[in-house]
């Protein structure tokens, strides 16, 4: 998601008004958000990569009854 320049400028101004301790907290929070996004992307990629391997396990006559539930 790309924020417009007005929004970015507003956030920057708000951050500049904070104490150094609060700026550090903001930085930690931003790092947390970025890491959470990376973790989520990694989980989605791993899921996508494993679909082929699990397809053989999931698509079989013995489990067809469960597909109809």
C-alpha positions in Angstrom: 0.0 0.0 0.0 1.4 3.4 -1.0 0.3 6.4 1.1 -0.2 9.7 -0.6 2.5 12.4 0.1 0.1 14.5 2.2 -0.5 11.5 4.6 3.2 10.8 4.8 4.0 14.4 5.6 1.3 14.5 8.3 2.8 11.4 9.9 6.3 12.8 9.7 5.1 16.1 11.4 3.5 14.1 14.2 6.6 12.0 14.8 8.8 15.1 14.9 6.6 16.5 17.7 7.3 13.4 19.9 10.0 13.0 22.5 13.1 11.0 21.6 11.7 8.1 23.7 8.4 8.1 21.9 10.2 8.3 18.5 12.1 5.1 19.5 8.8 3.4 20.4 7.4 4.5 17.0 10.4 3.0 15.3 10.0 -0.2 17.2 6.4 -0.4 16.2 7.2 0.3 12.5 9.8 -2.5 12.7 7.2 -4.8 14.2 4.7 -4.0 11.4 7.2 -4.6 8.7 8.3 -8.0 10.3 4.7 -9.1 10.6 4.1 -8.3 6.9 7.3 -10.3 6.0 6.2 -13.2 8.1 2.7 -13.2 6.5 4.2 -13.1 3.1 6.5 -16.0 4.0 3.6 -18.0 5.3 1.6 -17.4 2.1 4.5 -18.4 -0.1 5.2 -21.6 1.9 1.5 -22.5 1.7 1.5 -21.9 -2.0 4.6 -24.0 -2.5 3.2 -26.9 -0.5 -0.1 -27.1 -2.4 1.4 -29.5 -5.0 2.8 -31.8 -2.4 -0.4 -31.9 -0.4 -2.6 -32.3 -3.5 -1.5 -35.9 -3.8 -2.5 -36.6 -0.2 -5.7 -34.7 -0.3 -7.0 -36.0 -3.7 -7.6 -39.7 -3.1 -10.6 -42.0 -3.1 -10.3 -42.8 0.6 -10.8 -39.1 1.5 -13.6 -38.4 -1.1 -16.3 -38.9 1.6 -14.8 -36.0 3.5 -14.9 -33.8 0.4 -18.7 -34.2 0.4 -19.2 -33.0 4.0 
